[in-house]
Each structure stands twice: as structure tokens, then as C-alpha cells.
Amino acid sequence: MPGKWINNEQVKIYMKSRNSDNSQVTSAAKAGISERSGRDIENGKRKDPKLALRKWRTRQDPLAGMWEDELLPMLEKEPNLQPITLLEYMQNKNPDNFPDSLLRTLQRRVKTWRALNGPDKEVMFNQCHKPGLQGLSDFTTLKRINITIAKRQFDHLLYHFRLAFSHWSYMKAIEGGESFTALSEGLQNALQRLGGSPQEHRTDSLSAAFKNLSDNDKKDLTTRYESFCQHYSMKATRNNKGKCHENGAIESAHGHLKRRIEQALLLRSSNDFETIEKYQDFIDNVVQQHNQRNAKAIKIERQSLQSLPGNKTVDYSEIVATVSRASTINVRRVIYTVPSRLCGETMRIRLYDNKLFCYLGCEFVIELKRIYPKNSNGRAHKVDYRHIISSLVKKPQAFRYSRLKDMIIPNDEYRLIWQHLDRTLDSKKSCKLIVKILHLAYKGDCEKALSQFILSEIEKKKQFTIEHLQSKFLIPASTAVPDVAVNQHDLSVYDALIPSKIEVSYA
């Protein structure tokens, strides 16, 4: 029809009709156009004006005189120059003619130039992973999520292992940093749960696997990691330093699993957990739901995994420490108390991610919960009053000015008790009483019950003595000798064991 543009739908209808061997007249009638317009379409003369490129300007070029003369030569020399840098260059030359609002125009202009004339960009090559070939390890953090254990903030990392083919995953909460112990313990747990090992284990440039603070440590750590991989028949590989995309098979999966954890926490309506073990169970459940979605691929890949060796390999670090006269050991900038009977002894200590095993020679002595300093240069203490209270009860006045005083008190309840005693009694009596109370808590194994009783007495404004507390919470050892009645049996029964005739043989 005259005065109206022919749209794309009319062109499609016309050409479809012509391809069905209809005449131009019939096809044009079906499309609602003239026969002449139909001939123009077939001859390629009819074009959609909406698709035509506009070759004229609707406004004056704001970069006229600068783009061709100065900016293009600068980009050709240094293609990595950013639009904001070019804008600041122009503003320094003539601030009145180049406002900040020009930045978006300059960004489009530079983007177009780079697409047409800029340097080649790096091309990503999607990988095809075979079953049982590659497993990957990395550490990540929950940046947007604040996890607490028993109402106290829990600073931690997440160790993440993933199979490249089936996407089977395992996660473990790590209290310390990216240490060899954390890597080996997490990886062994993953392989044991998986039931096999891949042919290759890939990481980024993890300090836990490939480097440390000194040359000696670096050599030793590399040897341990390689020995670990050999134990499980895995080839150790890593991506190039600073090339995170080379480990993309696990880097991209971090965000997916962390979003799952975040959503599960929202459903749970709380980020607080009673213990670290309960938090780990929560993570296991989230990851298990993820693995169930890939059950078919996981079943295929498990058939291609290598069999595990009969035993685990070393997943701990070992150091030697001497127990001081203060009944403490210094392990990785953390002071731990140990039973006072060990003063002066030298122990071998195996460091795991969350615990310490202490040995005297080949004999196991004690297990300690491992803690970490709050910052890289800080120090920390882990004091258990049970280790030193027997000595402290002999000299209670040492409590007040002890460097470990605040850490000897086990919790907030006993801290309130000490504050009350210190406020209401003189210096000597308050120290003596709090030490005896702690000693009673240790001997009677009644720490919680004892503190609750004392606080209730304080709240009622009642007086209490250590004798009263001992009679209530300390079960006295019985000294009475039991009267045991023993019935003597008839000794004649032994006669049946004696043969009536003894035959002597002379060989």
C-alpha cells in the first residue's frame, strides 16, 4: 500500500508464497503489497529502512579535534590506556571543554576502537574432562556470612575438593590457614569418603603445597606434598601463578556451594552452632544435597577412580617442645598448659588442623584442642586450670598477679564468682577461696554444677565456706574395710585329682 513501509513479516509471507510456486500476483496479494514491491523484494532492491545504518550526525562530535589528532595515537602506542585516563588528560589540557559527563561517550568510543583495531584478546578454551582423570583442591571463605560457635565468632576457611567430571564435592571447615596439615587432612577425608582417587590432583599456587617462608621449608614442604600424592598414585599439577581461570573448574564452584550454604542458613534461621562438629555436619548435609543432583555422573566416575591404599599417609606436622617450669609449651606462637608432672620433659607433638597429640617418647600423653592467633603476628594462650591447680592450691597468693590469671578462670560464671570474692573479701582470703573452689571443681568433676550453686548463693546473699562446698560436691573416699564372708570348701575334693597308682617308667 502506498505511503506505508513494508515490514519483515510481509516479506516473509511473500517469499514463502513464492517458494510454494505461487505467482508474483498471488504472493503479493497474500502479503498485502503491490506486485512491483514483490519484484523489488526478489531483486534485492527492497530494504528495511530500520536496518539501514545512519551515516550522518544528529549532534556535533564532542571529541572533534582530540580523538583523531591525539587520543588515537596514544591508544595505538599504549592500547591498555583506560577511558578515565584519557578524559583526565583532556581535562588537564582544557578543563572547560571536557566535563565528566563525557566519560560514557569516551568509553564507547574506546570500546569500539579496541574491537576493530585493538590487540588480540585471550581466548578461553572450554575443557572436556574425562571420568577419574582430575580432582581439584582450593581454599575459600564465607565473606558475607558470619558463623558463630556457642555465640562466639568462628574465623575459618573452607577447604574444597571437587572432581572435574562429575562435580562431586567435599568441604571441610578449617580453623587455621592454608597449611599442609589442612590440605592433607581435608584431601584424605575427601578421598576416603569418595572411595577412590583421581589420576591427577590440581591446585593453584597453594603455599600448602608449593611454597613456604624459607628455602628450607619450601624444599621440605614440596617433598611432603609430592610424597602425599605418590601415596595415592596422583600426579601433582598446578595452574600458572596468577592465572585463577586455569583452575576454573573449582573456582566457579566455590560460589555455587557458598550460595547453597547461605540459603540453608536462611532456612535454619540461625548462624550459630553448638560445636564445630555440628557446623561441619551442617556443611556435610549441604554438600550431600549438591552431590545427589549429580548422582548419575558420580556413579560413572567412581568406576574410573583408582583404588585407595590400605592405610592413610601422614596428615600432620611434627615438632619437638620442652615443657617449661610454668607447665607450658610454646607451639606456633600459642602457649598451651600441660599437666605439671611433665615439667622439664621434652615431648614430640603432632599438629593436626584442630588438635595436638603429645607424646613422651613413644607413649601418648595428652590431646589438646588446637587454637590459632587472631592475626599473623599475634600470640594466643590455651590454659586449662586442671593442669596447674594442684600446684596453685599450695601457693594461692600467686593467683592474683599470675600472667595467666584471666585464662585460669575457665568461664564467665567463675569470673563473676572471682569478682564477688575480690570485692567482698580481703586480698589473701579471696585468692585462697577462688583457688580452692577451682580445685574442688577439678577434684569433684563438678565445674558447672558448682558454679551455678555458688552464684545462686551469692544472689540470695548467703554466706558459703569451702567446707560447706566440699561436703556438698566432694564425695569422700570410703575408708571402711568391708566384711567379706568366705565359705571354705571341702579340701577332700582335691583327692580325686591324685591318681591311685603311680606308674614309674625307666626309659
C-alpha positions as CSV (number, residue, x, y, z in Angstrom):
1,M,0.0,0.0,0.0
2,P,1.4,3.4,-0.9
3,G,2.7,5.5,2.0
4,K,3.5,2.5,4.2
5,W,6.7,0.7,4.8
6,I,6.9,-3.0,4.1
7,N,7.7,-4.9,7.3
8,N,9.7,-8.1,7.7
9,E,6.6,-10.2,8.3
10,Q,5.2,-9.1,4.9
11,V,8.5,-10.0,3.2
12,K,8.4,-13.5,4.9
13,I,4.8,-14.1,3.7
14,Y,5.7,-13.1,0.2
15,M,8.8,-15.2,-0.1
16,K,7.1,-18.2,1.5
17,S,4.3,-18.0,-1.1
18,R,6.8,-17.7,-3.9
19,N,8.7,-20.7,-2.7
20,S,5.4,-22.6,-2.9
21,D,5.4,-21.9,-6.7
22,N,2.7,-19.2,-6.5
23,S,2.8,-16.3,-8.9
24,Q,4.0,-12.8,-8.0
25,V,0.5,-11.5,-8.2
26,T,-0.9,-14.2,-5.8
27,S,2.1,-13.8,-3.4
28,A,1.9,-10.1,-3.3
29,A,-1.9,-10.2,-2.6
30,K,-1.2,-12.6,0.3
31,A,1.4,-10.3,1.8
32,G,-0.7,-7.2,1.3
33,I,1.8,-5.5,-1.0
34,S,2.0,-4.5,-4.7
35,E,3.3,-6.7,-7.4
36,R,6.0,-4.2,-8.1
37,S,7.1,-4.3,-4.4
38,G,7.2,-8.1,-4.8
39,R,9.6,-7.8,-7.7
40,D,11.8,-5.4,-5.8
41,I,12.0,-7.9,-2.9
42,E,13.1,-10.7,-5.2
43,N,15.7,-8.4,-6.9
44,G,17.1,-7.3,-3.5
45,K,16.0,-3.6,-4.0
46,R,13.6,-3.5,-1.1
47,K,15.4,-2.9,2.2
48,D,14.1,-2.3,5.7
49,P,14.8,1.4,6.5
50,K,15.0,0.5,10.2
51,L,18.1,-1.7,9.4
52,A,19.9,1.0,7.4
53,L,23.0,2.5,9.0
54,R,22.7,6.2,9.8
55,K,25.7,7.9,8.2
56,W,25.0,11.4,9.5
57,R,25.3,13.1,12.9
58,T,22.5,14.4,14.9
59,R,24.8,16.5,17.0
60,Q,28.3,17.8,17.0
61,D,31.1,15.4,17.9
62,P,32.2,16.3,21.5
63,L,35.6,14.7,20.8
64,A,36.2,16.5,17.5
65,G,39.9,17.5,17.1
66,M,41.0,15.4,20.0
67,W,40.1,11.9,19.0
68,E,41.9,11.6,15.7
69,D,44.7,14.0,16.4
70,E,45.7,13.0,20.0
71,L,43.8,10.1,21.5
72,L,44.1,7.6,18.7
73,P,47.9,7.9,18.5
74,M,48.0,7.5,22.3
75,L,45.9,4.3,22.1
76,E,47.9,2.9,19.2
77,K,51.0,3.3,21.3
78,E,49.5,2.1,24.6
79,P,46.3,0.1,23.9
80,N,45.8,-0.5,27.7
81,L,45.1,3.2,28.4
82,Q,41.7,3.5,30.2
83,P,39.0,6.0,29.1
84,I,39.1,7.7,32.5
85,T,42.9,8.3,32.0
86,L,42.2,9.8,28.6
87,L,39.4,12.0,30.0
88,E,41.7,13.3,32.7
89,Y,44.4,14.0,30.1
90,M,41.9,16.1,28.1
91,Q,40.7,17.9,31.2
92,N,44.2,18.8,32.2
93,K,44.7,20.4,28.7
94,N,41.3,22.2,28.6
95,P,39.0,21.6,31.6
96,D,36.2,23.8,30.3
97,N,35.5,21.8,27.2
98,F,35.6,18.3,28.6
99,P,33.2,17.7,31.5
100,D,32.9,14.4,33.5
101,S,29.7,13.6,31.6
102,L,31.8,12.9,28.6
103,L,33.3,9.7,30.2
104,R,30.5,7.4,28.9
105,T,30.9,8.7,25.3
106,L,34.7,8.1,25.6
107,Q,34.2,4.6,27.0
108,R,32.0,3.6,24.0
109,R,34.5,5.1,21.5
110,V,37.5,3.3,23.1
111,K,35.5,0.0,23.3
112,T,34.6,0.2,19.6
113,W,38.2,1.1,18.7
114,R,39.6,-1.9,20.6
115,A,37.1,-4.2,19.0
116,L,38.2,-3.1,15.5
117,N,41.8,-2.2,15.9
118,G,43.0,-3.2,19.4
119,P,45.3,-6.1,20.3
120,D,44.1,-9.7,20.4
121,K,42.3,-10.8,23.5
122,E,42.9,-14.0,25.4
123,V,40.7,-16.8,24.3
124,M,39.2,-19.3,26.8
125,F,39.1,-22.9,25.7
126,N,36.4,-25.0,27.3
127,Q,37.8,-28.3,28.6
128,C,36.4,-31.8,28.2
129,H,37.1,-33.7,31.4
130,K,37.3,-37.5,31.4
131,P,36.0,-39.6,34.3
132,G,38.5,-40.3,37.0
133,L,41.1,-38.0,35.5
134,Q,41.3,-34.9,37.6
135,G,40.4,-33.7,41.1
136,L,41.0,-30.2,42.3
137,S,41.6,-28.5,45.7
138,D,41.3,-25.0,46.9
139,F,40.5,-22.8,49.9
140,T,37.8,-20.2,50.1
141,T,35.9,-18.0,52.7
142,L,32.4,-17.2,53.5
143,K,32.8,-13.4,53.2
144,R,29.2,-12.4,53.6
145,I,28.3,-14.9,56.3
146,N,29.2,-14.6,60.0
147,I,29.4,-18.0,61.6
148,T,29.4,-18.3,65.4
149,I,30.2,-21.3,67.6
150,A,28.5,-21.1,71.0
151,K,27.8,-17.4,70.4
152,R,31.5,-16.6,69.6
153,Q,32.7,-15.7,66.2
154,F,34.3,-18.5,64.3
155,D,37.0,-17.3,61.9
156,H,37.7,-20.1,59.4
157,L,38.4,-21.2,55.9
158,L,36.6,-23.8,53.8
159,Y,38.7,-26.5,52.1
160,H,37.0,-27.6,48.9
161,F,37.8,-30.7,46.9
162,R,35.9,-31.3,43.6
163,L,36.0,-33.9,40.8
164,A,36.2,-32.2,37.4
165,F,34.0,-34.6,35.5
166,S,31.1,-35.5,37.9
167,H,31.4,-32.3,40.1
168,W,31.4,-34.5,43.3
169,S,32.4,-32.2,46.1
170,Y,33.7,-32.2,49.7
171,M,34.1,-29.3,52.1
172,K,35.7,-29.0,55.5
173,A,35.9,-26.1,57.9
174,I,39.5,-25.1,58.6
175,E,40.4,-23.1,61.7
176,G,43.9,-22.2,60.7
177,G,45.4,-21.0,57.4
178,E,46.2,-22.8,54.2
179,S,48.7,-25.2,55.8
180,F,50.0,-28.5,54.6
181,T,48.2,-30.1,57.5
182,A,44.9,-28.6,56.5
183,L,45.4,-29.6,52.9
184,S,46.4,-33.2,53.6
185,E,43.8,-33.8,56.2
186,G,41.0,-32.3,54.1
187,L,42.1,-34.2,51.0
188,Q,42.5,-37.5,52.7
189,N,39.0,-37.1,54.2
190,A,37.6,-36.4,50.8
191,L,39.3,-39.4,49.1
192,Q,38.2,-41.7,51.9
193,R,34.6,-40.6,51.6
194,L,34.8,-40.8,47.8
195,G,36.2,-44.3,47.9
196,G,39.0,-43.7,45.3
197,S,41.5,-41.3,43.9
198,P,41.8,-39.5,40.6
199,Q,44.8,-39.7,38.4
200,E,45.7,-36.1,38.8
201,H,45.4,-33.6,41.7
202,R,45.4,-29.9,40.6
203,T,45.7,-26.8,42.7
204,D,46.6,-23.2,42.2
205,S,49.9,-22.0,43.7
206,L,48.9,-23.1,47.2
207,S,51.5,-22.3,49.8
208,A,50.4,-25.5,51.5
209,A,51.7,-27.5,48.5
210,F,54.4,-25.5,46.7
211,K,56.0,-22.8,48.9
212,N,56.7,-21.5,52.4
213,L,58.5,-18.8,54.2
214,S,62.1,-20.1,53.8
215,D,64.0,-22.1,51.3
216,N,64.4,-25.0,53.7
217,D,60.7,-25.1,54.4
218,K,59.9,-24.8,50.7
219,K,62.0,-27.8,49.9
220,D,60.6,-29.9,52.7
221,L,57.0,-28.9,52.1
222,T,57.3,-29.7,48.4
223,T,58.7,-33.1,49.2
224,R,55.9,-33.9,51.7
225,Y,53.2,-32.9,49.2
226,E,54.8,-34.9,46.4
227,S,55.1,-37.9,48.7
228,F,51.5,-37.5,49.7
229,C,50.3,-37.5,46.0
230,Q,52.5,-40.6,45.3
231,H,50.9,-42.4,48.2
232,Y,47.5,-42.0,46.4
233,S,49.0,-42.5,42.9
234,M,48.1,-39.0,41.9
235,K,50.1,-36.7,39.7
236,A,50.5,-33.3,41.3
237,T,49.8,-30.3,39.0
238,R,49.1,-26.7,39.4
239,N,48.0,-23.8,37.2
240,N,50.3,-20.9,36.4
241,K,50.7,-18.3,39.2
242,G,48.2,-15.5,39.0
243,K,46.0,-17.4,36.4
244,C,43.0,-18.3,38.5
245,H,40.9,-19.1,35.4
246,E,43.1,-22.1,34.8
247,N,41.6,-23.6,38.0
248,G,38.1,-22.5,36.9
249,A,36.7,-26.0,37.4
250,I,36.7,-25.4,41.2
251,E,36.8,-21.5,41.4
252,S,33.4,-21.2,39.8
253,A,32.0,-24.0,42.0
254,H,33.0,-22.1,45.2
255,G,30.3,-19.5,44.6
256,H,27.6,-22.2,43.9
257,L,28.2,-24.1,47.1
258,K,28.6,-21.0,49.2
259,R,25.2,-19.8,47.9
260,R,23.8,-23.1,48.9
261,I,25.2,-22.7,52.4
262,E,23.9,-19.2,52.6
263,Q,20.4,-20.3,51.6
264,A,20.5,-23.3,54.1
265,L,21.4,-20.9,56.9
266,L,18.4,-18.7,56.0
267,L,16.1,-21.7,56.2
268,R,17.8,-22.6,59.5
269,S,17.2,-19.0,60.8
270,S,20.5,-19.0,62.7
271,N,24.2,-18.8,62.0
272,D,25.1,-20.1,65.5
273,F,26.2,-23.7,66.2
274,E,26.8,-25.5,69.5
275,T,30.1,-27.0,68.4
276,I,32.4,-27.1,65.4
277,E,31.4,-30.7,64.8
278,K,27.7,-29.6,64.5
279,Y,28.8,-26.9,62.0
280,Q,30.7,-29.5,60.0
281,D,27.7,-31.8,60.0
282,F,25.6,-28.9,58.6
283,I,28.2,-28.3,55.8
284,D,28.2,-32.1,55.0
285,N,24.4,-32.1,54.6
286,V,24.5,-29.1,52.2
287,V,27.3,-30.6,50.1
288,Q,25.5,-34.0,50.1
289,Q,22.4,-32.4,48.6
290,H,24.5,-30.9,45.9
291,N,26.1,-34.3,45.2
292,Q,22.8,-36.0,44.9
293,R,21.9,-33.8,41.9
294,N,25.0,-35.3,40.1
295,A,24.4,-38.9,41.2
296,K,24.5,-40.4,37.7
297,A,27.8,-38.7,36.7
298,I,29.3,-39.6,40.1
299,K,28.4,-43.3,39.7
300,I,30.1,-43.3,36.3
301,E,33.2,-41.5,37.6
302,R,33.6,-43.8,40.7
303,Q,34.0,-46.7,38.3
304,S,37.1,-45.0,36.8
305,L,38.8,-44.0,40.1
306,Q,41.9,-45.6,41.4
307,S,41.8,-47.9,44.4
308,L,42.9,-46.4,47.7
309,P,46.0,-47.7,49.5
310,G,45.4,-49.8,52.6
311,N,46.4,-47.0,55.0
312,K,46.4,-43.2,55.3
313,T,49.6,-41.2,54.9
314,V,50.9,-38.6,57.2
315,D,48.4,-35.7,57.6
316,Y,50.1,-33.9,60.4
317,S,53.2,-31.8,61.1
318,E,55.5,-32.8,63.9
319,I,57.6,-30.6,66.2
320,V,59.6,-31.1,69.5
321,A,58.8,-28.9,72.5
322,T,60.1,-28.8,76.1
323,V,57.7,-28.2,78.9
324,S,58.7,-25.1,80.9
325,R,58.7,-24.7,84.7
326,A,55.4,-23.0,84.3
327,S,53.9,-26.2,82.9
328,T,53.5,-24.7,79.4
329,I,54.7,-25.5,75.9
330,N,55.1,-23.0,73.0
331,V,53.6,-24.3,69.7
332,R,53.4,-22.0,66.7
333,R,53.1,-18.8,68.7
334,V,50.5,-20.3,71.1
335,I,51.1,-21.1,74.8
336,Y,49.4,-24.3,76.0
337,T,49.3,-25.7,79.5
338,V,50.0,-29.4,80.1
339,P,49.9,-31.5,83.3
340,S,52.5,-30.3,85.8
341,R,54.1,-33.7,86.1
342,L,55.6,-33.1,82.6
343,C,57.6,-30.0,83.7
344,G,61.1,-30.3,82.2
345,E,60.2,-33.1,79.8
346,T,60.7,-32.9,76.0
347,M,57.7,-34.1,74.0
348,R,57.0,-34.9,70.4
349,I,53.9,-33.0,69.2
350,R,51.8,-33.9,66.2
351,L,50.0,-30.9,64.8
352,Y,46.6,-31.6,63.1
353,D,44.3,-28.9,61.9
354,N,42.2,-28.9,65.0
355,K,44.1,-30.8,67.6
356,L,47.5,-31.6,69.1
357,F,48.7,-35.1,70.1
358,C,51.6,-35.0,72.6
359,Y,54.0,-38.0,73.0
360,L,56.7,-38.7,75.6
361,G,59.0,-41.0,73.7
362,C,56.6,-43.5,72.1
363,E,54.0,-43.1,74.8
364,F,50.9,-41.0,74.1
365,V,50.5,-38.3,76.9
366,I,47.6,-35.9,76.1
367,E,45.4,-34.5,73.4
368,L,44.9,-30.7,73.2
369,K,42.5,-28.6,71.2
370,R,44.5,-26.5,68.7
371,I,43.9,-22.8,68.6
372,Y,45.3,-20.1,66.3
373,P,46.4,-16.5,66.9
374,K,43.9,-13.8,65.8
375,N,46.4,-12.3,63.4
376,S,49.6,-13.4,61.6
377,N,51.9,-11.7,64.1
378,G,49.9,-12.2,67.3
379,R,50.1,-14.7,70.0
380,A,47.5,-16.7,71.9
381,H,47.1,-18.8,75.0
382,K,45.2,-22.1,75.8
383,V,45.1,-22.6,79.5
384,D,43.4,-25.4,81.3
385,Y,43.3,-24.8,85.1
386,R,43.1,-28.6,85.7
387,H,46.8,-28.9,84.6
388,I,48.1,-26.5,87.2
389,I,45.5,-26.2,90.0
390,S,47.2,-28.8,92.2
391,S,50.4,-26.6,92.4
392,L,48.4,-23.4,92.7
393,V,46.4,-24.6,95.7
394,K,49.8,-24.9,97.6
395,K,50.5,-21.2,96.9
396,P,47.2,-19.5,96.3
397,Q,48.6,-16.0,96.6
398,A,50.4,-16.4,93.3
399,F,47.0,-16.3,91.6
400,R,46.4,-12.6,91.8
401,Y,49.5,-11.5,89.9
402,S,49.9,-14.5,87.6
403,R,50.3,-13.7,83.9
404,L,47.7,-16.4,83.2
405,K,45.2,-15.3,85.8
406,D,42.5,-14.3,83.4
407,M,42.9,-17.5,81.5
408,I,43.0,-19.8,84.5
409,I,39.4,-18.8,85.2
410,P,37.5,-21.2,83.0
411,N,34.4,-19.2,82.0
412,D,32.2,-16.2,82.7
413,E,30.4,-17.8,85.6
414,Y,33.7,-18.3,87.6
415,R,34.7,-14.8,86.5
416,L,31.6,-13.4,88.3
417,I,32.5,-15.5,91.3
418,W,36.0,-14.1,91.4
419,Q,34.8,-10.6,91.1
420,H,32.4,-11.1,94.0
421,L,35.1,-12.6,96.2
422,D,37.6,-9.9,95.3
423,R,35.1,-7.2,96.1
424,T,33.9,-8.7,99.5
425,L,37.0,-10.3,101.0
426,D,40.5,-9.2,101.6
427,S,43.2,-10.0,99.1
428,K,44.6,-13.2,100.8
429,K,41.2,-14.7,101.6
430,S,39.8,-14.0,98.1
431,C,42.7,-15.7,96.3
432,K,42.7,-18.6,98.7
433,L,39.0,-19.2,98.3
434,I,38.8,-19.0,94.4
435,V,41.8,-21.4,94.1
436,K,40.1,-23.9,96.5
437,I,36.9,-23.5,94.5
438,L,38.7,-24.3,91.3
439,H,40.5,-27.2,92.9
440,L,37.1,-28.6,94.1
441,A,35.6,-28.2,90.6
442,Y,38.6,-30.3,89.3
443,K,38.6,-33.0,92.1
444,G,34.8,-33.4,92.2
445,D,34.3,-33.1,88.4
446,C,31.5,-30.6,89.0
447,E,32.6,-27.4,87.3
448,K,29.2,-26.4,86.0
449,A,27.1,-27.5,89.0
450,L,29.5,-25.9,91.4
451,S,29.5,-22.5,89.7
452,Q,25.7,-22.5,89.4
453,F,25.3,-23.3,93.1
454,I,27.7,-20.6,94.2
455,L,26.1,-17.9,92.0
456,S,22.7,-18.8,93.4
457,E,24.0,-18.4,97.0
458,I,25.5,-15.1,96.1
459,E,22.2,-14.0,94.5
460,K,20.4,-15.0,97.8
461,K,23.1,-13.1,99.7
462,K,24.0,-16.2,101.7
463,Q,27.5,-16.9,103.1
464,F,29.3,-20.1,102.0
465,T,32.5,-21.8,103.0
466,I,34.8,-24.1,101.3
467,E,33.9,-26.8,103.9
468,H,30.3,-26.4,103.0
469,L,31.0,-26.7,99.3
470,Q,33.2,-29.8,99.8
471,S,30.6,-31.6,101.9
472,K,28.1,-31.0,99.1
473,F,30.1,-31.7,96.0
474,L,33.1,-33.8,97.0
475,I,32.3,-37.5,97.6
476,P,34.6,-38.7,100.4
477,A,36.6,-41.8,99.8
478,S,35.4,-44.7,101.9
479,T,37.9,-45.9,104.5
480,A,35.9,-48.7,106.0
481,V,37.1,-52.3,105.4
482,P,34.3,-54.4,104.0
483,D,33.4,-57.5,105.9
484,V,33.5,-60.3,103.3
485,A,32.4,-63.8,104.3
486,V,34.3,-66.6,102.6
487,N,33.0,-70.2,102.8
488,Q,35.8,-72.7,102.8
489,H,35.1,-75.7,100.6
490,D,36.0,-79.3,101.4
491,L,39.6,-80.0,100.7
492,S,38.9,-83.6,100.1
493,V,37.8,-82.8,96.6
494,Y,41.4,-82.5,95.7
495,D,42.0,-86.2,96.4
496,A,40.2,-87.1,93.3
497,L,42.9,-85.4,91.3
498,I,45.6,-87.7,92.7
499,P,46.0,-91.0,90.8
500,S,45.7,-94.1,93.0
501,K,48.6,-95.8,91.3
502,I,51.7,-94.1,90.1
503,E,53.5,-95.9,87.4
504,V,57.2,-95.2,87.1
505,S,58.8,-95.8,83.7
506,Y,62.5,-96.2,83.2
507,A,63.4,-95.4,79.7
